């Protein structure tokens, strides 16, 4: 893998409630190579979006970073003040948010929404130069310059998502986090949006973290895959190797839940329900739903261990085998 542009080390993010701490991200560590495409996948509620917001330092109360480091080119984002982080956000690391309609200001034209972030970082740049950059950015995401004068309600769902993408890349950051950018879009528009992100990845040379729950999309887009369950990573590796031979039982069940043309009308789900992050089960967090669970799986939490070239898994059987 190329030199890491982003390293996350033992990151812990909790939501403090009257009932106790909800451990949304609990000891997550991974590295993102320069110009790499990393897929972060897991069921709803596993902590993916919390992780994305934390990387951007956009987490709101009652969420807080309890421990760990977020190193962007050696700079620890978790230790920055709010003002210091504003200079980094959008400029070096940016977010394509989930739900484009909720992310765009309904009473501002597209041009002004893109200019808002650009102008905050380039206060001395002439207005005309900024507007030229707006048109250039819209073209990069496949939109005509006329879109700059439109309001969000005048755009289709796919166009709104492209505008959000344009905002995210307006300052040409080195890390782009795309948090389920194709949710609520039809399959044709989903493909167009993903192709746009893939093309931007190539043209800008940026590293991309694609967050989602669709293993089929991850297979097409990602170079590497990180599988998340109940606030923790359970498997990390090259996407082709993981699909060829998934090591963690949860990963295997996720892959088997992808519908196949040969089995038209047959759907395979994962038995049981995701645990409450307020009160996770003792031992391996997946053991209540795991078809391979043994008695010792109830006793201790398995570490994410290295089991091969760029392959990591958190499962008791691989700790023993190692």
Buried (B, 14 or more C-beta within 10 A) or exposed (E): EEEBBBBBBEBBBBBEEEEEBBBBBBBBBBBBBBBBBBBBBBBEBBBBBBBBBBBBBEBEEEBBBBEBBBBBBEEEBBEBEEEEBBEBBBBBBBBBBBBBBEBBEEEBBBBBBBBBBBEBBBEEEEEEEBBEBBBEBBEBBBBEEEBBEBBBEEBEBBBBBBBBBBBBBBBBBBBBBBBBBBBEBEEEBBBBBBEBBBEBBEEBEBBBBBBBBBBEBBBEBBBBBBBBBBBBBBBBBBBEBBBEEBBBBBBBBBBEBBEEEEEEEEEEEBEEEBBEBEEBBEBBBBBBBBEEBEEBBEEEBBBBBEBEEEBBBBBBBBBEEE
